[in-house]
């Protein structure tokens, strides 16, 4: 992402995980933070996501019931198989 391109809300959503993990390229981080300073909607998304992660980090893991885990694994396998056919 060059410095001449406008950093948009869509760009923020694409880079949010890396930003919150601290693994974002310095130039992109600067652009993202400039966007956050001007866009209240993106600021709320970023702040809420960060706070949600902090809350969940402090919680003990809750095991999935076996039936839910089975359905989830089946759905993931189906999705992976469909993606492999694309």
C-alpha positions in Angstrom: 0.0 0.0 0.0 1.8 3.2 -1.2 1.6 6.5 0.5 -0.3 8.0 -2.4 -3.4 5.8 -1.9 -6.3 6.8 0.3 -6.6 4.5 3.4 -10.2 3.5 3.6 -12.5 1.8 6.1 -12.3 -1.3 4.0 -8.4 -1.2 4.3 -8.8 -0.8 8.0 -10.9 -3.9 8.3 -8.5 -5.9 6.2 -5.5 -4.9 8.4 -7.2 -4.8 11.8 -6.0 -8.2 13.0 -2.3 -7.4 12.2 -2.7 -4.0 13.8 -4.0 -5.4 17.0 -1.4 -8.1 17.0 1.3 -5.5 16.6 2.6 -7.2 13.4 1.6 -4.5 10.9 4.2 -2.8 8.6 5.2 0.6 10.0 4.0 2.5 7.0 0.6 0.8 7.0 0.3 1.3 10.7 0.9 5.0 10.3 -1.8 5.2 7.6 -4.2 3.1 9.7 -3.7 5.3 12.8 -4.2 8.5 10.7 -7.5 7.0 9.4 -8.6 6.1 13.0 -7.9 9.7 14.0 -10.3 10.9 11.3 -13.0 8.2 11.3 -15.1 7.7 14.4 -16.8 4.6 13.1 -13.5 2.8 12.5 -12.2 4.0 15.8 -15.2 2.4 17.5 -14.7 -0.9 15.6 -11.0 -0.9 16.5 -11.5 0.0 20.2 -14.4 -2.4 20.7 -12.5 -5.3 19.1 -9.4 -4.5 21.2 -11.5 -4.5 24.4 -13.3 -7.7 23.4 -10.0 -9.5 22.9 -8.8 -8.2 26.3 -11.9 -9.5 28.0 -11.6 -13.0 26.4 -7.9 -13.2 27.2 -8.8 -13.1 30.9 -11.4 -15.9 30.7 -11.0 -19.6 31.2 -11.6 -21.6 28.1 -15.0 -23.2 27.9 -15.0 -26.6 26.2 -17.5 -27.1 23.3 -20.0 -29.9 23.9 -19.2 -32.9 21.7 -22.2 -32.5 19.5 -21.4 -28.9 18.7 -17.7 -29.7 18.1 -18.7 -32.5 15.7 -21.1 -30.2 13.7 -18.4 -27.5 13.6 -15.7 -29.9 12.4 -18.1 -31.3 9.7 -19.0 -27.8 8.5 -15.3 -26.8 8.4 -14.4 -29.9 6.4 -17.2 -29.2 4.0 -16.1 -25.6 3.6 -12.5 -26.7 3.0 -13.5 -29.2 0.4 -15.7 -26.6 -1.4 -12.8 -24.1 -1.4 -10.5 -26.8 -2.8 -12.8 -27.2 -5.8 -12.9 -23.5 -6.6 
